[in-house]
Structures are given as C-alpha cells and as structure tokens.
Amino acid sequence: MKKLTFKFSESLLYFFAIGFGFCVDYLIYSILVFNGTSIYLANTSGFIVGVITNVLLIRRYVFLKSRFQLLTDIPLTFIANGLVFCVGMALLGILVESSILNPYWAKLLVNVITFVLNFISRAIFFRVI
C-alpha cells in the first residue's frame, strides 16, 4: 500500500486549481439550468469542461510529474472520475427531485463531496511519488 504524503503547498495549489475548475463547471451548469436545460445535461456539460480544465491546471501547477502523457491522462481522468461523477449525479438528482435543495445549492454541495473523492483518486492513481 502506498503511503500518501502531501506538502502544504501542493495541497494549496491543488485547492486553487480545482477551485478554478469548479468555477468553470458551476458557471456552465448555472447558465444552462437558468436557461431551462435539465440538471442532468447541465451537470454533464459542466463536468466535461471542468475536468479538462482541472487536468490542465493540475498537470501544470500541482502534480508536475504525471505518470501519463496528456493525451492519455485526460481519458484516464474521465474514467477514474466516472464513478465519482455517477455518485454526484445521483446525489444531485435526489437533492433536486425531492426538493431538498434548489439546483444551485445542490450542485454546490455535490461538488464539495466529489472534490474530496477526486483529490484522493488523483493522488493515488496519477501522481508519481
């Protein structure tokens, strides 16, 4: 079992990179939902653009030594994040369809949860230690 260690600066840079990707994701989602697009299509669209943004920023500023070339990293990231995305999509649907939260607050909560899961996934599978 690999021992995961994180430097404070690495964690801080990761937070900023993901934060920017989140803003891109949330902005796309919000615009689409506001204009009548279903939460599912809006979430998928935001996710796709957000993932690509995150991969580029993380490779450039956080995990400088990746195990994979960029054109391999992007599809692998979609695969690795696919399960997390499905969990997030299901949670988003439950929160919105049951009227627990409006679509905007639900997206915020779901993204916080998936943020943590994706960090763990990326650190385990994509970073060279």
N, C-alpha and C positions, 0 to 999 in steps of 0.2 A: 504494500500500500504506500502510495506516495505521500510524503509529508508536505502539506501546503503551507507555505510561508508567504507573507505579503509585507512589502515595505509600505510604510505610511504614504510615501509619495506616490507609489504605484496605485494604491487604493484611491487616493485623492484624484489622480489623473483619470483613473477608471470612472470614478463618480462623475467627473466633468464630461468625459467623452460620452458616457451613457446618458447623462443628463441632456446633452445637446441632441443626441439621437432620440431621446424621449420627447423632447420639444417638437422635433420634426414629426414624429409619429403622432403625437397628440394634436398638433395643428392640422395635419391632414385628416385625421379622424374627426375632429370637431367641425371642420369646414364641410366635410361630406355629410355628417349627421345633421348639421344645421340646414343643409340643402336637401334633406329628405332621403338620403341614402340609408339603407339598413345598417344597423350597428355592426353586423357581421361583415358586410362588404367594406365598410369604412375601417373596421379594425384590421382586416386583412391588408388593405391598401396601406394603411399607416405602418403596419408591421413590416411589410416588404421594404418600403423606403427607409424605415427606421433601422432595420437590420443591416442594410447596405451601408448606411451612414455610420452605424456603430462599428462594423468590421473595419472600415477605412480609418476611422479615428483611433480605434484600439490598436490596430497594427502600427499606426504612425506614432502614437504617443505613449502607449501603455506597455503592451507586451511586444517589445521590439523584435524579439526573436521568436517567430512563429514556427511551428512545426511544418506548416504548409505554405505553398505558394498562394498568392492572392486568388487566382482563378480556381484553386482547389478549396481555399478557405471559405469563400462565400457560399458555395453549395453545401459544404460540410456544416457551416454555421446554421443554414436553414434546416438541415436535418437534425442537428443537435438541439436547436431551439424549437423544432416542430412539436415535440411533446409538451414543452412548456407553453407554446402558443395554443395548443389544443386545450390545455388546462385553463389558460387565461380566457380563451374564447368561451368555454363552457361557463366559467365563473361570471364573465361579463353578461352572458345571456341570462343566467339565473338572476343576477342582481337587477338587470333592467326589466326582464319579462315579468318578474314577480313584484315589480315596483318598489323594491327595497331602496334602490338609488336611481337617480336620473342617469342618462347615458354618459354624461360628462364626469360625474363623481365616480361612477362605476369604473370607467376607464382609468381614472387616476389610481384607485385602489388596486385594480388588477395589475397595472403596470408596476406598482411598488412590489407586489408579490413576485411577479415574474422577473423583476430587476435582480432580486436576490438569487433566485434559481438560475438565471442566466449567468450571473457572475461566477457561481460555483461551477457550472458546466464549462464555461470558457477557461477558467483557471485550471481545471482538471485535464481537459482534453486538447487545448490549443496552445498552451504556453509551454515553452521549453524551460525546464527547471535546471 
